Amino acid sequence: MSDKKSKLASGSIIILLGSIILRLGGFIYRFILSRLLSTTGYGIVGLTLPFQNALITAASGGVPPAIAKYVAEYNAIDEEQMVHQIIVTSMKLMIFMAFIAATVMLIISEPVAIGMWNKPEVLMPLRLVALIVPFSVIVGALRGVFQGYYNMLDLFYSKFLEQIFTLMFAVILVLVGWYASGAVLGTALGFLMALVGSYYLYKRDIRDKFITNEFNKIPVREELKILVKLFKFAIPVVITGIAEIFIYDTGTFFIGMFQPIMLAGFYTNASAMSRIPLILANSVSTSILPAASEADSLKDKELLTMYIHQSYRYTAVTTLPVCAIIMVYATPIMTLFFGADYAPGAEALWILVTGMFFFSIYLITSSMCQGLGKPQIPMYTLIVGSIVNIVASFLLIPDYGISGAAVATTIATFVLMILTIVKLTQLSEVHLPYKDLGKIVLAYFIMVVVLWLFPINIIGLILGSIVGLIVYLLLVLAFKALKKDDVVFIEHLVDKTGPLKKYLTPVVSFIYKHAG
């Protein structure tokens, strides 16, 4: 059992550390482009993001999570041929869908930019989005393989390559005069370089190590059966993914319809900053999908219960203090990262960060449902949440601008969080650790009060964060909201800190001693 506990913690910590680095890189990208482009130019880039995200999700067809599930499942029972065939068949499918999605983007770009938004300056950037899709979805397939093999390090390398080359190409193209179009084209080139690097990693760490045999080509009828198997899992996932885009980006779309372009830039940066808590949730949700699938295939209820309880405690105890800091210090944070011109985005940020906590809990729940073979559950709840978001955005954004967009998103994420938790409880017959979560939430509210005692500026941000986090940690330990098993996660984190390990080890010992 200790190995199983370690697997979730170690997989999560690799994704966590990688996500922190990647998120930092994302902020560097936004930091630079926010200053290279005008607020209007950056707003144009922001308006293309919903289409980038939606087209990539639609083109991938939900196949990467399906790859992760079935690779983990067949690898667990040493079915090497099925692992190989899942990879081959899914890759064919994704390449086909990628070119369909790129064609659709070229067709709809003018009706959206000119017809719906009446913003002709957005037309060329929207058209360039079509170049991103083919490269991105093939990279997505390879990442699904990495996830299925618990190879979280290669998953991180793949994303890092995408980000570093996107930043490099986008900056160069903007500087040579391509303006907002250069930023979009830079993303396409970043995915191209990530594709090259990801294939190399796949061949080195997966193909040459785990799929060592040569297999005959299977009959078309058998491959069609695999396609059906993939589609049964993938269709709910892709609908879920597109609905997730509606949760993130509905506000941006309606801002494009009802508000000036520069407000799209404000909201885009506020939305990015509010998603910092999702770094922590993603680190756990990426690992919990194959872990839950494994526990389900082994029919191990005790193991599944442990994964569920640990996942929620990890997520709540780490995301809530981050949410508190962002909520209280929204204005100095926006100014610090993006410049004084983007300070008006703070009015959306402090609202959105609450919604992103709700979404963090949803992410964990969604991955568990997918791992248990029920991807339709998060699909249905996200469809409901998306409808709520669309209606609320349409009603609120014309009068309340980016604040209305933030409120609409927060309402929607709360609805889908509650619905998904209810369905997971029914599916797994495992209840959330409500008592522990209640203690963590209480510590969060006390931390918010402490933060408000400091001035709302950059100095207050630094001092308040230090004091607030110390108070929060002591309260969590005093309330016995963490369990001794949870310290496995912290130990893995400390093991990755290099020379700081000797100083942090006593802290870990202190936490273990006072854990419940």
Disulfide bonds with the S-S distance in Angstrom:
none
